[in-house]
Amino acid sequence: MKAIDLSKIDFAKGNGLIPAVVQDADTLQVLTLAYMDEAALRETLDSGQATFFSRSRGGRWRKGETSGDFLNVVSVTPDCDGDAVVVKVRPVGDACHLNRISCFGEEDAPGLGRIGRLERTIHVRAQADPNDSWTARLIAQGPKRAAQKVGEEGVETALAGAAGDNAELASEAADLIYHLLVLLHARDMVFQDVLDVLTRRAEPAEDQG
């Protein structure tokens, strides 16, 4: 985890507390909003597990100590004024005390967050018995087999796009995306590697003089 300069965090503005927006590192779904004092932020950085200051209890609170639903921290990023932070995590269990993924509604990884959720599922199933999991079996056969499936699904998606209805196209595109993510996993890559390329392509071309 990248270190942050605690001297630049303005705890005084909030009477010793700063809001902490907790976000799933893979799906980017907002999981909860909590508060930290300086001690809680230090403990979060030192332990790698999200620790907060409970305003109702009047003291320190590490998420998961009683429930087992820990929030393993990937990064902590202050805002521009230094009076709030975004804490990106990989949750173990639910973030909400109502046994939901998020405190903000019942959706699980809405929108493009579904890609991150699917990647996480593929990572878990890759460890399963190939006799019990198509994902594990496909990965066990190596990248070439996964690449073959991407080719097959790409053709089927193209055919659905040319002559099928919208429901068929959506279904075939879903199969294509799933197999593409399996291929990336087999090559020790993630979808973010693809997004990084798209980001670079979107940058204005440098002036060649």
C-alpha positions, 0 to 999 in steps of 0.5 A: 500500500502506498504511504500517505503524508499524515501531516497533510490530513486536516483532522481539525476541520471535522473536530478530529474526524474525517469521512472515509468513503469505502470503495471496492477496489475491483468493482469500484462500488461504494460500500460504505461511508465511515469516519476516521480519527488519526489513530484509526487512519494510522491503524488502517495503514499499519494493519492493512485492514480498514479501521474507523472511529465509531461516533455512536460508540465513541471509539475505535472500530475495526470492521470485521472484528465481531462479524468476520467481514473484514475490509482488506485495504488496497489503497488510501487516497486523500482528497484535494483538501486533505479532509476526506479519504477514499479507501479502496478495499477487497472485502471479505464478506459483506460491508453492510451490517444488514448483510448486504454487499453495500450500505447504499442499496442492494445491488451487487457490483452494478454497471461496469462493476460486473466486470470486476466481480466476474474477474473475482469469480474467475479467480476463485473458480480457477482454484476449483477441481476441473471436474466440477468447474468449467472455468477451472477446466478451461484454465487448466487446459492453458491459454491456447484453449482459452484463446480458441474459445475467444475466437469461437465466441467472437465469430458467434457474436459477429453472426448474432450482430449481423443476423440475430436479434438484440437478445441473441447479440447480448447473450453471445457478447456476454459469452465472449466477455466471459471467455476473454476474461478467462484468457486474460486470467490464464495469461496472468493479466486483468481487464485493467491491462486492457483499460490502460491501453484504451486510456493511453489511446485516448490521450492526445497525440504529442505534438510532433513539431 
